[in-house]
């Protein structure tokens, strides 16, 4: 059974700072150094387990001089990551040693990244990463981050958003939470502001859910058309194919296939080491490299 989450994508201001936090502190692998395919000047960083498995992925668009975010009428928030049983004390100590302020709530640690993105590490009844997924770093394999476990939708009408997931995907809520698996869920929260939200540092651009293959994605696209949902894009990203939909609350939801994966253009042992471009962008490499935003 594959993970229900595929990835979450956010905005960050400083590439080196972002990379250091997610790889050196949290111990994720930098599995893909590429560009935003809709704005090739913008670097796009992917972090995950050793293989970049869907469900382990947290990604960032790097935008220098990015201003503050304003979370008002609708927005996405929180990177919830799961850690294995009996690993919470290790992470408490690691955050303390690295002078990262945190709050402990039962089996979870709450803290923020350099762009003030809310992160939750939650201990779950799940085994540590398989040996083939373990990242080579100073974090013992038995306590490494497994992958995504939770996130949040904030919307002006929670009933409409919950109805979208039930009508389109058959996902029923328990209260305001949709449980995807024993260790994966997301919650839908009602906002009270009428002001327009504005993307900025630490904003979450979209939440992506996993789809088994091209055929299953095509079925979702057909269903979305038939049900009249707001489709933004149906596109190949090279590493996976994607369907983007705006849910009724105005937030972007992506459905992404499990394959071909990140070894499309790089060998597994060298993922993330150089700027990677999917085949359809490779002819533009010289221009892309010349115009890429420089880290501030």
Secondary structure by P-SEA (a helix, b strand, c coil): ccccccccccccccaaaaaaaacccccccccccccccccccbbbbbbbccccccccbbbbbcccccccccccccccccbbbbbccccaaaaaaaaaaacbbbbbcccccccccccccbbbbbbcccccccccccccccccccccccccccbbbbcccaaaaaaaaaaaccccccccccccccccbbbbbbbcccbbbbbccccccbbbbbbccaaaaaaaaaaaaaaccccccccccccccbbbbbcccbbbbbbbbccccccccccccccccccccccccccaaaaaaacccccc
